[in-house]
Amino acid sequence: MASTTTTMTPDFEVKFLLDSSLVLDSQLSKPTEAVRTLLGLPEKTTKMGVQFLDTPSRELYNAGWSPRIRKIEGEAGFELTYKKRYPIVNSEGGVIGGGGLAQALSLAFRDGFDNTDTKYEAQVEWGYAKQTLSISRKKKVKKDDKKNKESVELPDEKDSQKYLTEEAPGKFDDWSFEGWGKSLLKEAVVYGPVLAKRWEGASKGIEVDFEVWPVRTADRLGLENITEVSFKSDGSIDAEAKREQVRQLLAEAGLLLPRDSLKTELIMTRYGPVQEEEGQGGEACEDDEEE
């Protein structure tokens, strides 16, 4: 009996934005002892280098795509991700009650993302107020030398174009027309890099990540820390229950900022060529998903 083609089944990543002035030490480089205790964070941190590629006018991003290169300390090679975003609307009742997730999954299904394609992963990125469905395809550029493994240095613009173009999957490349993705990547510039840190901990039995992302300020003259706590879950009911536990924990400690972090949007507006309609880059935490 032939299997039925249906919409994808997503997992969930819940993220909360924290007040960096309260959760980081005096040098704004790591969590305070109180935060480490609250979230069960170790001393050990993992460094990450992250950058995106797009045309100067952000044609890929405006079409809902985000090609990303990431280098994680201790891992050999570069991780390439091609992510397609679908906003989840009408979600006042949460992921389960609003119906917006089903609509986003149906739209992705019409675009060719279904349960038969195991090379793509579906995820609901759930912030303080906003939810986004992301469909991602990951590739790996191998680099076996020890220096690369320990470094978080990212490739330059030319090599970034080369890697992302050579590994471009079909759904991304042929999105608007045949060869669309590769043709735009050949004109692309780097948005970034951002050098982030991650601590992996656990609180109330929930495994959490604590991340600090130093991102350019809106005037592009300095840096500000985007600090967040996140966790992953396989199902919506589990995600919703754990989300409330973590939200309450952070709120009672006075650490929670009641808005979304939206790191990708900040990077796309504060790096790369300045867009005429933006002036000096976007305001913090206004309008997009994660990473």
Solvent accessible surface area in square Angstrom, and as a share of the most:
residue,aa,sasa,rsa
1,M,245,1.09
2,A,91,0.71
3,S,102,0.66
4,T,100,0.58
5,T,63,0.37
6,T,61,0.35
7,T,47,0.28
8,M,16,0.07
9,T,122,0.71
10,P,13,0.08
11,D,48,0.25
12,F,7,0.03
13,E,19,0.09
14,V,0,0.00
15,K,15,0.06
16,F,2,0.01
17,L,6,0.03
18,L,2,0.01
19,D,37,0.19
20,S,21,0.13
21,S,85,0.55
22,L,97,0.48
23,V,0,0.00
24,L,8,0.04
25,D,32,0.16
26,S,116,0.75
27,Q,150,0.67
28,L,90,0.45
29,S,39,0.25
30,K,97,0.41
31,P,4,0.02
32,T,34,0.20
33,E,116,0.52
34,A,75,0.58
35,V,4,0.02
36,R,45,0.16
37,T,114,0.66
38,L,54,0.27
39,L,1,0.00
40,G,41,0.39
41,L,8,0.04
42,P,57,0.36
43,E,112,0.50
44,K,153,0.65
45,T,38,0.22
46,T,28,0.16
47,K,89,0.38
48,M,1,0.00
49,G,0,0.00
50,V,0,0.00
51,Q,5,0.02
52,F,7,0.03
53,L,1,0.00
54,D,1,0.00
55,T,2,0.01
56,P,62,0.39
57,S,60,0.39
58,R,23,0.09
59,E,77,0.34
60,L,0,0.00
61,Y,20,0.08
62,N,108,0.55
63,A,35,0.27
64,G,9,0.09
65,W,0,0.00
66,S,7,0.05
67,P,2,0.01
68,R,12,0.04
69,I,0,0.00
70,R,28,0.10
71,K,1,0.00
72,I,18,0.09
73,E,56,0.25
74,G,33,0.32
75,E,77,0.34
76,A,36,0.28
77,G,1,0.01
78,F,13,0.05
79,E,26,0.12
80,L,0,0.00
81,T,2,0.01
82,Y,0,0.00
83,K,21,0.09
84,K,13,0.06
85,R,29,0.10
86,Y,5,0.02
87,P,89,0.56
88,I,12,0.06
89,V,81,0.47
90,N,86,0.44
91,S,23,0.15
92,E,159,0.71
93,G,48,0.46
94,G,12,0.11
95,V,9,0.05
96,I,97,0.49
97,G,56,0.54
98,G,24,0.23
99,G,34,0.32
100,G,1,0.01
101,L,22,0.11
102,A,63,0.49
103,Q,95,0.42
104,A,5,0.04
105,L,20,0.10
106,S,44,0.28
107,L,73,0.36
108,A,1,0.01
109,F,77,0.32
110,R,170,0.62
111,D,54,0.28
112,G,32,0.31
113,F,1,0.01
114,D,23,0.12
115,N,68,0.35
116,T,85,0.49
117,D,31,0.16
118,T,122,0.71
119,K,131,0.56
120,Y,12,0.05
121,E,108,0.48
122,A,8,0.06
123,Q,31,0.14
124,V,0,0.00
125,E,8,0.04
126,W,10,0.04
127,G,11,0.11
128,Y,71,0.27
129,A,76,0.59
130,K,70,0.30
131,Q,7,0.03
132,T,6,0.03
133,L,0,0.00
134,S,3,0.02
135,I,0,0.00
136,S,12,0.08
137,R,38,0.14
138,K,98,0.42
139,K,45,0.19
140,K,91,0.38
141,V,18,0.11
142,K,165,0.70
143,K,68,0.29
144,D,131,0.68
145,D,76,0.40
146,K,161,0.68
147,K,163,0.69
148,N,19,0.10
149,K,89,0.38
150,E,97,0.43
151,S,34,0.22
152,V,28,0.16
153,E,124,0.56
154,L,23,0.11
155,P,16,0.10
156,D,90,0.47
157,E,73,0.33
158,K,160,0.68
159,D,53,0.27
160,S,0,0.00
161,Q,40,0.18
162,K,99,0.42
163,Y,24,0.09
164,L,0,0.00
165,T,20,0.12
166,E,111,0.50
167,E,59,0.26
168,A,15,0.12
169,P,6,0.04
170,G,47,0.46
171,K,61,0.26
172,F,0,0.00
173,D,17,0.09
174,D,70,0.36
175,W,69,0.24
176,S,73,0.47
177,F,120,0.50
178,E,154,0.69
179,G,23,0.22
180,W,18,0.06
181,G,0,0.00
182,K,72,0.30
183,S,47,0.30
184,L,16,0.08
185,L,0,0.00
186,K,139,0.59
187,E,105,0.47
188,A,1,0.01
189,V,33,0.19
190,V,28,0.16
191,Y,0,0.00
192,G,14,0.14
193,P,72,0.45
194,V,2,0.01
195,L,100,0.50
196,A,1,0.01
197,K,62,0.26
198,R,43,0.16
199,W,8,0.03
200,E,108,0.48
201,G,12,0.11
202,A,52,0.40
203,S,13,0.08
204,K,137,0.58
205,G,77,0.74
206,I,9,0.05
207,E,143,0.64
208,V,4,0.02
209,D,37,0.19
210,F,0,0.00
211,E,14,0.06
212,V,6,0.03
213,W,3,0.01
214,P,40,0.25
215,V,0,0.00
216,R,79,0.29
217,T,33,0.19
218,A,27,0.21
219,D,67,0.35
220,R,47,0.17
221,L,157,0.78
222,G,33,0.32
223,L,120,0.60
224,E,58,0.26
225,N,32,0.16
226,I,5,0.03
227,T,0,0.00
228,E,4,0.02
229,V,0,0.00
230,S,5,0.03
231,F,7,0.03
232,K,133,0.56
233,S,9,0.06
234,D,126,0.65
235,G,29,0.28
236,S,30,0.19
237,I,133,0.67
238,D,59,0.31
239,A,0,0.00
240,E,55,0.25
241,A,54,0.42
242,K,56,0.24
243,R,37,0.13
244,E,79,0.35
245,Q,78,0.35
246,V,5,0.03
247,R,72,0.26
248,Q,87,0.39
249,L,25,0.12
250,L,0,0.00
251,A,45,0.35
252,E,129,0.58
253,A,48,0.37
254,G,46,0.44
255,L,17,0.08
256,L,28,0.14
257,L,40,0.20
258,P,88,0.56
259,R,107,0.39
260,D,16,0.08
261,S,8,0.05
262,L,9,0.04
263,K,1,0.00
264,T,3,0.02
265,E,31,0.14
266,L,1,0.00
267,I,1,0.00
268,M,4,0.02
269,T,5,0.03
270,R,2,0.01
271,Y,10,0.04
272,G,23,0.22
273,P,54,0.34
274,V,70,0.40
275,Q,22,0.10
276,E,174,0.78
277,E,138,0.62
278,E,44,0.20
279,G,38,0.37
280,Q,103,0.46
281,G,11,0.11
282,G,21,0.20
283,E,123,0.55
284,A,27,0.21
285,C,8,0.05
286,E,120,0.54
287,D,84,0.44
288,D,12,0.06
289,E,10,0.04
290,E,5,0.02
291,E,26,0.11
